[in-house]
Amino acid sequence: MNYMIIKQLKSIIVIVILTLPLVCFSQKDTTKTVINGFAKERKDIPAKIVSNKTIGIADTIPALIKFKFIDDKNREIELTRITIANLELRETFKFELDLLKTDDFGYYSIYLKPANYSLLFHDNTYGELKIDSLKLTSGQIQEIIVNLGSRITIEEYKTIQGETLHLKSEKSN
């Protein structure tokens, strides 16, 4: 008889040990997530093309793009990246502009084959601006001045939990 009781107790203990973790760890987390705030980017003055014109033709070069960048106060700035895509050959070239030098007037220069191009000017501080299509012919010298506008600012908004007020009102008869 004692043997049967011990055997039943062992079975009960095994069942409890096997089901306890399921009960303990399968409970839903009832804590609520509270959003304390958020952040968003703001750009007061958008980027724009100031000048995009042919300034000359040279017989000795394929095609040349001269470009420089200014901010919303017309100060020259250094851009970090430019992506040039040859739309006809479907080739893309990325330039890190810290590797390129400017001339005495602050212009970067890139020689390209005559073709139709798309240009993307990008900087983490100022954002980006795209020229969808620029047709370059043999010997063409193209000058592009880009005003990248104002810097991007990050605005952070925080939610402050206030007190709960309970107001009593008296009914008027």
PLY file of the C-alpha trace (Angstrom):
ply
format ascii 1.0
element vertex 173
property float x
property float y
property float z
element edge 172
property int vertex1
property int vertex2
end_header
0.00 0.00 0.00
2.79 2.43 0.88
4.41 1.58 -2.41
1.25 2.67 -4.33
1.04 5.98 -2.47
4.71 6.73 -3.15
4.24 5.89 -6.84
1.21 8.22 -7.09
3.07 11.02 -5.30
5.97 10.67 -7.73
3.55 10.90 -10.67
1.94 14.03 -9.21
5.33 15.64 -8.58
6.47 14.91 -12.16
3.26 16.42 -13.58
3.65 19.54 -11.40
7.32 19.96 -12.39
6.50 19.63 -16.10
3.49 21.98 -16.09
4.83 24.68 -13.74
7.18 26.29 -16.30
4.36 26.39 -18.86
2.09 28.19 -16.46
4.76 30.59 -15.19
6.33 31.58 -18.51
3.25 31.69 -20.71
1.59 34.53 -18.85
0.89 37.63 -20.89
2.86 40.72 -20.10
0.24 43.05 -18.71
2.53 46.06 -18.41
1.65 48.82 -20.84
4.23 50.54 -22.98
4.11 54.28 -22.52
5.44 56.51 -25.29
7.52 59.22 -23.71
8.00 61.26 -26.86
9.20 61.22 -30.44
11.66 62.94 -32.75
11.31 64.19 -36.30
13.48 65.94 -38.85
12.73 69.50 -39.87
14.18 71.45 -42.79
13.11 75.09 -42.89
14.49 76.02 -46.32
14.38 73.31 -49.04
17.19 72.56 -51.47
17.04 73.96 -55.02
19.10 74.33 -58.18
20.39 77.91 -58.42
22.07 77.48 -61.79
22.24 74.66 -64.34
23.67 75.99 -67.58
26.16 75.28 -70.32
29.10 77.67 -69.92
31.22 76.51 -72.83
32.24 73.92 -75.38
35.76 72.47 -75.60
37.07 70.26 -78.41
39.59 68.52 -76.19
37.30 66.96 -73.56
34.39 64.49 -73.65
32.07 66.44 -71.28
32.63 68.26 -68.00
30.35 68.98 -65.05
31.49 71.74 -62.72
29.44 72.05 -59.58
29.49 73.74 -56.21
27.22 73.82 -53.20
25.95 76.67 -51.06
23.67 76.83 -48.03
20.66 79.04 -47.32
22.99 81.96 -46.48
24.96 81.57 -49.76
28.02 80.21 -47.95
30.00 77.54 -49.80
29.69 74.12 -48.20
31.33 70.77 -48.82
28.98 68.00 -49.81
29.76 64.45 -48.77
28.41 62.38 -51.69
27.21 62.60 -55.25
25.72 59.75 -57.26
25.78 60.02 -61.04
23.78 57.54 -63.12
24.29 57.13 -66.86
20.68 56.61 -67.93
21.61 55.23 -71.35
24.09 52.59 -70.17
22.39 52.06 -66.78
25.66 52.60 -64.91
25.93 54.31 -61.54
28.97 56.06 -60.11
29.26 57.18 -56.49
31.73 59.87 -55.51
32.87 60.69 -52.01
33.62 64.36 -52.46
36.21 64.51 -49.70
38.46 62.72 -52.20
37.90 65.40 -54.88
39.53 68.82 -54.83
37.88 72.10 -55.73
39.34 74.74 -58.01
40.10 78.31 -56.93
36.42 79.25 -57.32
35.08 76.38 -55.19
33.90 74.15 -58.06
34.24 70.38 -58.15
34.88 68.95 -61.63
33.98 65.53 -63.06
34.67 64.46 -66.64
32.02 62.21 -68.19
31.24 60.60 -71.52
28.52 62.33 -73.54
25.19 60.79 -72.46
22.02 61.44 -70.48
22.66 61.47 -66.71
20.78 61.61 -63.43
22.55 63.31 -60.50
21.85 62.90 -56.79
23.55 65.29 -54.36
23.44 64.00 -50.79
24.63 65.16 -47.41
23.54 63.95 -43.97
23.39 67.52 -42.66
21.48 69.11 -45.55
19.56 66.23 -47.13
19.49 65.49 -50.84
18.53 66.95 -54.18
18.13 65.12 -57.47
18.42 66.21 -61.10
16.40 63.62 -62.99
17.90 64.19 -66.42
20.92 66.08 -67.72
21.94 65.57 -71.37
25.67 66.11 -71.96
27.11 66.41 -75.46
30.71 66.06 -76.58
32.85 68.91 -75.25
30.03 70.45 -73.21
30.99 72.23 -69.99
28.01 72.30 -67.62
27.96 74.48 -64.51
25.61 73.49 -61.68
25.20 75.50 -58.49
23.10 73.79 -55.83
21.63 75.60 -52.85
21.10 72.84 -50.29
18.98 75.14 -48.14
19.02 75.01 -44.38
20.47 72.25 -42.28
18.22 69.46 -41.12
17.36 69.84 -37.46
16.06 67.12 -35.22
13.16 68.14 -33.04
12.46 66.00 -30.02
9.10 66.00 -28.35
8.69 64.62 -24.87
5.43 63.71 -23.21
5.24 64.79 -19.60
2.78 62.89 -17.45
0.63 65.34 -15.52
-1.40 64.90 -12.40
-4.97 63.69 -12.55
-7.31 66.30 -11.17
-10.67 65.38 -9.69
-13.05 68.31 -9.62
-16.22 68.23 -7.63
-19.20 70.02 -8.99
-22.34 70.99 -7.26
-25.63 70.74 -9.05
-27.67 73.87 -9.03
-31.40 73.38 -8.39
0 1
1 2
2 3
3 4
4 5
5 6
6 7
7 8
8 9
9 10
10 11
11 12
12 13
13 14
14 15
15 16
16 17
17 18
18 19
19 20
20 21
21 22
22 23
23 24
24 25
25 26
26 27
27 28
28 29
29 30
30 31
31 32
32 33
33 34
34 35
35 36
36 37
37 38
38 39
39 40
40 41
41 42
42 43
43 44
44 45
45 46
46 47
47 48
48 49
49 50
50 51
51 52
52 53
53 54
54 55
55 56
56 57
57 58
58 59
59 60
60 61
61 62
62 63
63 64
64 65
65 66
66 67
67 68
68 69
69 70
70 71
71 72
72 73
73 74
74 75
75 76
76 77
77 78
78 79
79 80
80 81
81 82
82 83
83 84
84 85
85 86
86 87
87 88
88 89
89 90
90 91
91 92
92 93
93 94
94 95
95 96
96 97
97 98
98 99
99 100
100 101
101 102
102 103
103 104
104 105
105 106
106 107
107 108
108 109
109 110
110 111
111 112
112 113
113 114
114 115
115 116
116 117
117 118
118 119
119 120
120 121
121 122
122 123
123 124
124 125
125 126
126 127
127 128
128 129
129 130
130 131
131 132
132 133
133 134
134 135
135 136
136 137
137 138
138 139
139 140
140 141
141 142
142 143
143 144
144 145
145 146
146 147
147 148
148 149
149 150
150 151
151 152
152 153
153 154
154 155
155 156
156 157
157 158
158 159
159 160
160 161
161 162
162 163
163 164
164 165
165 166
166 167
167 168
168 169
169 170
170 171
171 172
